[in-house]
Amino acid sequence: MENAQLITLSRQMSLRNQMDLVANNMANLTTTGYKTQRMVFEEVLMPLAEATEFMQGDKNLSYVQDYGAGLNLLQGSVRLTGNDFDVAIDGDGWFAVQNEDGTEAYTRNGAFHIAPTGQMTTADGRPVLTDGGPISFTTEDGKVDIAEDGTIVSELGIRGNLRVVDFDNPEDLKALGENLYTHEEPLPAENPRVLQGALEQSNVRGVIEIAHMVRITRAYETVSKLMADTDDLRKQAIQTLGRLEA
């Protein structure tokens, strides 16, 4: 019975984490460039006991454990904004931005801005990277156009190319928060298609997430009932054993 409770407890914990992830998806229903996250599970086998003198040999116990969160990389719908510094990627690829410590982070959120310093940044102030590093503009640049291949052109001429990267193993992307990710092996994206004056919407589908919430809630209730039933059986066994010994 103790084993049954431990197994159901591991299931409850995984369901709670799964619900947290679904709730986070719902919270990002309107977040630009957000990718739906799904919990990935793995089976964990409890080691066998070293002692072997029991009449019935020890058996493996199978637990469920959260392995991590995977990303649904399907393209979100593209919304036209008309803003020169709103940029969307049509297809594969990620924008590269610079963290405070100088390292790179990657995002599909192309809602960029021009800071008071003239630097092109994300909404939270991270510099947007080109092939030559961060880029800044002055009033002499005038209108800025961004071509489909990421080339940035102003009235002063070509200013650089947006750094758009891709990954052989996108499942290795690690979330930093704020819709940003890290990866150890970024590669230049092959033939990226960049759309100026547009933003990629979140690929979260509210109806699907609500369905997941209902399924997780029902599973949690079932597991909770199983734990309660197991606890009742334990109490009955103790009471019966007590009467027999008396």
Contacts in CASP RR format, 6 or more apart in sequence:
PFRMAT RR
TARGET T0000
AUTHOR 0000-0000-0000
METHOD contacts of the structure
MODEL  1
MENAQLITLSRQMSLRNQMDLVANNMANLTTTGYKTQRMVFEEVLMPLAE
ATEFMQGDKNLSYVQDYGAGLNLLQGSVRLTGNDFDVAIDGDGWFAVQNE
DGTEAYTRNGAFHIAPTGQMTTADGRPVLTDGGPISFTTEDGKVDIAEDG
TIVSELGIRGNLRVVDFDNPEDLKALGENLYTHEEPLPAENPRVLQGALE
QSNVRGVIEIAHMVRITRAYETVSKLMADTDDLRKQAIQTLGRLEA
1 230 0 8 1.000
1 233 0 8 1.000
1 234 0 8 1.000
1 237 0 8 1.000
3 61 0 8 1.000
4 226 0 8 1.000
4 230 0 8 1.000
5 227 0 8 1.000
5 230 0 8 1.000
5 231 0 8 1.000
6 61 0 8 1.000
6 63 0 8 1.000
7 61 0 8 1.000
7 62 0 8 1.000
7 63 0 8 1.000
8 223 0 8 1.000
8 226 0 8 1.000
8 227 0 8 1.000
8 230 0 8 1.000
9 227 0 8 1.000
10 44 0 8 1.000
10 63 0 8 1.000
10 64 0 8 1.000
10 65 0 8 1.000
11 64 0 8 1.000
11 219 0 8 1.000
11 223 0 8 1.000
12 220 0 8 1.000
12 223 0 8 1.000
12 224 0 8 1.000
12 227 0 8 1.000
13 66 0 8 1.000
14 39 0 8 1.000
14 41 0 8 1.000
14 64 0 8 1.000
14 65 0 8 1.000
14 66 0 8 1.000
15 216 0 8 1.000
15 219 0 8 1.000
15 220 0 8 1.000
15 223 0 8 1.000
16 220 0 8 1.000
17 39 0 8 1.000
17 66 0 8 1.000
18 39 0 8 1.000
18 66 0 8 1.000
18 212 0 8 1.000
18 216 0 8 1.000
19 213 0 8 1.000
19 216 0 8 1.000
19 217 0 8 1.000
19 220 0 8 1.000
21 37 0 8 1.000
21 38 0 8 1.000
21 39 0 8 1.000
21 69 0 8 1.000
22 209 0 8 1.000
22 212 0 8 1.000
22 213 0 8 1.000
22 216 0 8 1.000
23 213 0 8 1.000
24 37 0 8 1.000
25 36 0 8 1.000
25 37 0 8 1.000
25 204 0 8 1.000
25 209 0 8 1.000
26 204 0 8 1.000
26 206 0 8 1.000
26 209 0 8 1.000
26 210 0 8 1.000
26 213 0 8 1.000
28 34 0 8 1.000
28 179 0 8 1.000
28 202 0 8 1.000
28 204 0 8 1.000
29 202 0 8 1.000
29 204 0 8 1.000
29 206 0 8 1.000
29 209 0 8 1.000
30 201 0 8 1.000
30 202 0 8 1.000
31 109 0 8 1.000
31 179 0 8 1.000
31 202 0 8 1.000
32 108 0 8 1.000
32 109 0 8 1.000
32 110 0 8 1.000
32 111 0 8 1.000
32 179 0 8 1.000
32 199 0 8 1.000
32 200 0 8 1.000
32 201 0 8 1.000
32 202 0 8 1.000
33 76 0 8 1.000
33 107 0 8 1.000
33 108 0 8 1.000
33 109 0 8 1.000
33 110 0 8 1.000
33 179 0 8 1.000
33 199 0 8 1.000
33 200 0 8 1.000
33 201 0 8 1.000
33 202 0 8 1.000
33 203 0 8 1.000
34 108 0 8 1.000
34 109 0 8 1.000
34 179 0 8 1.000
34 202 0 8 1.000
34 203 0 8 1.000
34 204 0 8 1.000
35 71 0 8 1.000
35 72 0 8 1.000
35 73 0 8 1.000
35 108 0 8 1.000
35 202 0 8 1.000
35 203 0 8 1.000
36 71 0 8 1.000
36 72 0 8 1.000
36 74 0 8 1.000
36 202 0 8 1.000
36 203 0 8 1.000
36 204 0 8 1.000
36 205 0 8 1.000
36 209 0 8 1.000
37 69 0 8 1.000
37 70 0 8 1.000
37 71 0 8 1.000
37 72 0 8 1.000
37 175 0 8 1.000
38 69 0 8 1.000
38 70 0 8 1.000
38 71 0 8 1.000
38 72 0 8 1.000
39 66 0 8 1.000
39 68 0 8 1.000
39 69 0 8 1.000
39 70 0 8 1.000
40 66 0 8 1.000
40 67 0 8 1.000
40 68 0 8 1.000
40 69 0 8 1.000
40 70 0 8 1.000
41 64 0 8 1.000
41 65 0 8 1.000
41 66 0 8 1.000
41 67 0 8 1.000
42 64 0 8 1.000
42 65 0 8 1.000
42 67 0 8 1.000
43 62 0 8 1.000
43 63 0 8 1.000
43 64 0 8 1.000
43 65 0 8 1.000
44 62 0 8 1.000
44 63 0 8 1.000
44 64 0 8 1.000
44 65 0 8 1.000
45 60 0 8 1.000
45 61 0 8 1.000
45 62 0 8 1.000
45 63 0 8 1.000
46 60 0 8 1.000
46 61 0 8 1.000
46 62 0 8 1.000
46 63 0 8 1.000
48 58 0 8 1.000
48 59 0 8 1.000
48 60 0 8 1.000
49 58 0 8 1.000
51 58 0 8 1.000
52 58 0 8 1.000
69 175 0 8 1.000
70 171 0 8 1.000
71 170 0 8 1.000
71 171 0 8 1.000
71 173 0 8 1.000
72 203 0 8 1.000
73 170 0 8 1.000
74 203 0 8 1.000
75 90 0 8 1.000
75 91 0 8 1.000
75 200 0 8 1.000
75 203 0 8 1.000
76 200 0 8 1.000
76 201 0 8 1.000
76 202 0 8 1.000
76 203 0 8 1.000
77 200 0 8 1.000
77 201 0 8 1.000
78 88 0 8 1.000
78 90 0 8 1.000
78 195 0 8 1.000
78 198 0 8 1.000
78 199 0 8 1.000
78 200 0 8 1.000
78 201 0 8 1.000
79 198 0 8 1.000
79 199 0 8 1.000
79 200 0 8 1.000
79 201 0 8 1.000
80 197 0 8 1.000
80 198 0 8 1.000
81 197 0 8 1.000
81 198 0 8 1.000
81 199 0 8 1.000
82 197 0 8 1.000
82 198 0 8 1.000
83 197 0 8 1.000
84 143 0 8 1.000
84 144 0 8 1.000
84 145 0 8 1.000
84 146 0 8 1.000
84 196 0 8 1.000
84 197 0 8 1.000
85 112 0 8 1.000
85 113 0 8 1.000
85 114 0 8 1.000
85 120 0 8 1.000
85 144 0 8 1.000
86 110 0 8 1.000
86 111 0 8 1.000
86 112 0 8 1.000
86 196 0 8 1.000
86 197 0 8 1.000
86 198 0 8 1.000
86 199 0 8 1.000
87 95 0 8 1.000
87 110 0 8 1.000
87 112 0 8 1.000
87 146 0 8 1.000
87 162 0 8 1.000
87 194 0 8 1.000
87 195 0 8 1.000
87 196 0 8 1.000
87 197 0 8 1.000
87 198 0 8 1.000
87 199 0 8 1.000
88 110 0 8 1.000
88 194 0 8 1.000
88 195 0 8 1.000
88 197 0 8 1.000
88 198 0 8 1.000
88 199 0 8 1.000
88 200 0 8 1.000
89 95 0 8 1.000
89 108 0 8 1.000
89 164 0 8 1.000
89 192 0 8 1.000
89 193 0 8 1.000
89 194 0 8 1.000
89 195 0 8 1.000
89 200 0 8 1.000
90 193 0 8 1.000
90 194 0 8 1.000
90 195 0 8 1.000
91 192 0 8 1.000
91 193 0 8 1.000
92 166 0 8 1.000
92 189 0 8 1.000
92 190 0 8 1.000
92 192 0 8 1.000
93 108 0 8 1.000
93 164 0 8 1.000
93 165 0 8 1.000
93 166 0 8 1.000
93 189 0 8 1.000
93 192 0 8 1.000
94 106 0 8 1.000
94 107 0 8 1.000
94 108 0 8 1.000
94 164 0 8 1.000
94 165 0 8 1.000
94 166 0 8 1.000
94 167 0 8 1.000
94 181 0 8 1.000
94 186 0 8 1.000
94 189 0 8 1.000
95 106 0 8 1.000
95 107 0 8 1.000
95 108 0 8 1.000
95 109 0 8 1.000
95 110 0 8 1.000
95 128 0 8 1.000
95 129 0 8 1.000
95 162 0 8 1.000
95 163 0 8 1.000
95 164 0 8 1.000
96 104 0 8 1.000
96 105 0 8 1.000
96 106 0 8 1.000
96 128 0 8 1.000
96 129 0 8 1.000
96 163 0 8 1.000
96 164 0 8 1.000
96 165 0 8 1.000
96 186 0 8 1.000
97 104 0 8 1.000
97 105 0 8 1.000
97 106 0 8 1.000
97 107 0 8 1.000
97 122 0 8 1.000
97 126 0 8 1.000
97 127 0 8 1.000
97 128 0 8 1.000
97 129 0 8 1.000
97 180 0 8 1.000
98 104 0 8 1.000
98 105 0 8 1.000
98 126 0 8 1.000
98 127 0 8 1.000
98 128 0 8 1.000
98 129 0 8 1.000
98 133 0 8 1.000
98 134 0 8 1.000
99 105 0 8 1.000
99 126 0 8 1.000
100 126 0 8 1.000
103 182 0 8 1.000
104 129 0 8 1.000
104 182 0 8 1.000
104 186 0 8 1.000
105 126 0 8 1.000
105 176 0 8 1.000
105 180 0 8 1.000
105 181 0 8 1.000
105 182 0 8 1.000
106 165 0 8 1.000
106 173 0 8 1.000
106 180 0 8 1.000
106 181 0 8 1.000
106 182 0 8 1.000
106 183 0 8 1.000
106 186 0 8 1.000
107 122 0 8 1.000
107 179 0 8 1.000
107 180 0 8 1.000
107 181 0 8 1.000
108 179 0 8 1.000
108 200 0 8 1.000
109 122 0 8 1.000
109 123 0 8 1.000
109 179 0 8 1.000
109 199 0 8 1.000
109 200 0 8 1.000
110 122 0 8 1.000
110 199 0 8 1.000
110 200 0 8 1.000
111 122 0 8 1.000
111 123 0 8 1.000
111 199 0 8 1.000
112 120 0 8 1.000
112 121 0 8 1.000
112 122 0 8 1.000
112 128 0 8 1.000
113 120 0 8 1.000
113 121 0 8 1.000
113 122 0 8 1.000
113 123 0 8 1.000
113 125 0 8 1.000
114 120 0 8 1.000
114 121 0 8 1.000
114 137 0 8 1.000
115 121 0 8 1.000
115 125 0 8 1.000
117 136 0 8 1.000
118 136 0 8 1.000
118 137 0 8 1.000
118 138 0 8 1.000
119 127 0 8 1.000
119 134 0 8 1.000
119 135 0 8 1.000
119 136 0 8 1.000
120 127 0 8 1.000
120 128 0 8 1.000
120 134 0 8 1.000
120 135 0 8 1.000
120 136 0 8 1.000
120 137 0 8 1.000
121 127 0 8 1.000
121 128 0 8 1.000
122 128 0 8 1.000
124 178 0 8 1.000
126 180 0 8 1.000
127 133 0 8 1.000
127 134 0 8 1.000
127 135 0 8 1.000
128 134 0 8 1.000
128 135 0 8 1.000
128 162 0 8 1.000
129 162 0 8 1.000
129 163 0 8 1.000
130 152 0 8 1.000
130 159 0 8 1.000
130 160 0 8 1.000
130 161 0 8 1.000
130 162 0 8 1.000
130 163 0 8 1.000
131 160 0 8 1.000
131 161 0 8 1.000
131 163 0 8 1.000
132 160 0 8 1.000
132 163 0 8 1.000
133 163 0 8 1.000
135 152 0 8 1.000
135 159 0 8 1.000
135 160 0 8 1.000
137 144 0 8 1.000
137 154 0 8 1.000
137 159 0 8 1.000
140 155 0 8 1.000
140 156 0 8 1.000
141 154 0 8 1.000
141 155 0 8 1.000
141 156 0 8 1.000
141 159 0 8 1.000
142 154 0 8 1.000
142 155 0 8 1.000
143 154 0 8 1.000
143 155 0 8 1.000
144 152 0 8 1.000
144 153 0 8 1.000
144 154 0 8 1.000
144 159 0 8 1.000
145 152 0 8 1.000
145 153 0 8 1.000
145 154 0 8 1.000
145 196 0 8 1.000
146 152 0 8 1.000
146 153 0 8 1.000
146 162 0 8 1.000
146 194 0 8 1.000
146 196 0 8 1.000
147 153 0 8 1.000
147 194 0 8 1.000
147 196 0 8 1.000
148 193 0 8 1.000
148 194 0 8 1.000
148 195 0 8 1.000
149 161 0 8 1.000
149 191 0 8 1.000
149 192 0 8 1.000
149 193 0 8 1.000
149 194 0 8 1.000
150 161 0 8 1.000
150 162 0 8 1.000
150 164 0 8 1.000
150 192 0 8 1.000
150 194 0 8 1.000
151 158 0 8 1.000
151 160 0 8 1.000
151 161 0 8 1.000
152 158 0 8 1.000
152 159 0 8 1.000
152 160 0 8 1.000
152 161 0 8 1.000
152 162 0 8 1.000
153 159 0 8 1.000
162 194 0 8 1.000
164 188 0 8 1.000
164 189 0 8 1.000
164 192 0 8 1.000
164 194 0 8 1.000
165 186 0 8 1.000
165 187 0 8 1.000
165 188 0 8 1.000
165 189 0 8 1.000
166 186 0 8 1.000
166 187 0 8 1.000
166 188 0 8 1.000
166 189 0 8 1.000
166 190 0 8 1.000
166 192 0 8 1.000
167 173 0 8 1.000
167 183 0 8 1.000
167 185 0 8 1.000
167 186 0 8 1.000
167 187 0 8 1.000
168 185 0 8 1.000
168 187 0 8 1.000
169 185 0 8 1.000
170 183 0 8 1.000
172 183 0 8 1.000
172 184 0 8 1.000
172 185 0 8 1.000
173 181 0 8 1.000
173 182 0 8 1.000
173 183 0 8 1.000
174 181 0 8 1.000
174 182 0 8 1.000
174 183 0 8 1.000
175 181 0 8 1.000
176 182 0 8 1.000
END
